[in-house]
Amino acid sequence: MRTTLIVLGLVAAATAMQAADVKAGQAAYDKSCKSCHGADGTPNAAVAKMMKVDMKDLKSPEVQAMSDDDLKKAITDGKGKMKPMPSLAASAADIVAYMRTWKK
């Protein structure tokens, strides 16, 4: 019983240390994503027109249905005409957590 409690305590501590930080995600999003994807995930129409792309609203059910791993991959590796942002690898989980706050 004692061993089980110790293991559960260690698992809980490890999970807490790895939890995404929504506030840090918002800061990273505002710095690196907002200019194209808008303050609330609504695409910047001027950027979409200039790039000749149909940007998805990040609040849309289609985007929100993507797994966290797929969203992190899109952030770091790029998608379509979106350039890769490997510098955001450390912040990707936080950005995804922030994006999840927009889920309708």
N, C-alpha and C positions, 0 to 999 in steps of 0.2 A: 504494500500500500504506500509506504513512504517513497519507494523508488518511482512509483507511478505519479505521485504528486510532484516530485522533483522534475521528472520528464515533462509533465504538463506545464510546470512553471517555466522551464527553459523554452519550450515551444511558444508559449505565450509571449515571453520576452523577445524572442527572435522575431516573431510576427509583428510585435509593436515597433521594433527597430526598423523594420522594412516597410511599414505603412507609408503610403504616399501622403504628401503634404499639399493640400489644396491651395493654401496661401502661397507656398513657394511655386506651385504650378501656375497660379495666376500671374505672379511676377515674371516667370519665364515666358509665359504665353504673351503677356503684354509687351515684353521686350522683343520677342522673335517671331511672333505669329500674327499679332493683331493687325498689322498694316495690310495684310492680304485677306485674313479670315475674319476681320471685324472684331470689335470689342466683345460681342456676345456670340460669336460664331457665325454671324451672318456675313457672307462673302462681300468683299469690297467690289462693287460692280465695275468700277473703273479699272481695277487690276484685272478682273476676269475678262473684260472686253479687250484690254491691251494684250493680254496673253492668249486671247482667243480660246478660252476654256470655259466650261460650265462647272464652276466650283460648287461643291456640295455645301449646304448649310450644315454646320457642325452640330446643330441641335436636332437635325432631321432623324427620324426613326432609322433610316438606312445607315447613317454614320454611327448613331448610338447603339445599333445592333452589332457593330463590329466588336471583336474581342479586344481586350486591353493590349494584348500582344500585337494584334494587327495594327492598332492605332499607333503604338510605339514604333513599329516597323515603318509605317508611313512617315512618321516624324523624322526618324533618323536616316531612313534610306530614300525618302522622297516617294512621290507617286504621281504618275503622269508627268505634267510639266513642272510639278513642285520639286525644287532641287533638294537633294539630301541635306540634312542638318545633323551630321554626326556630332557636332559640338553640343547638341541637346540630349545626347544619350543618357547622361546622368540625371537630367531633368524630365525625361520622357514620361516616367510613371507619374510624376507630380502633375505634368501638363494633362495627361489623360484623366487623372482624378479631378482636376479643375473642369475639364470638358464634361465629365459625367454630371456635374452640378447643373448642366443645362438640359438634362434629359427631361423630355416632356411627359 
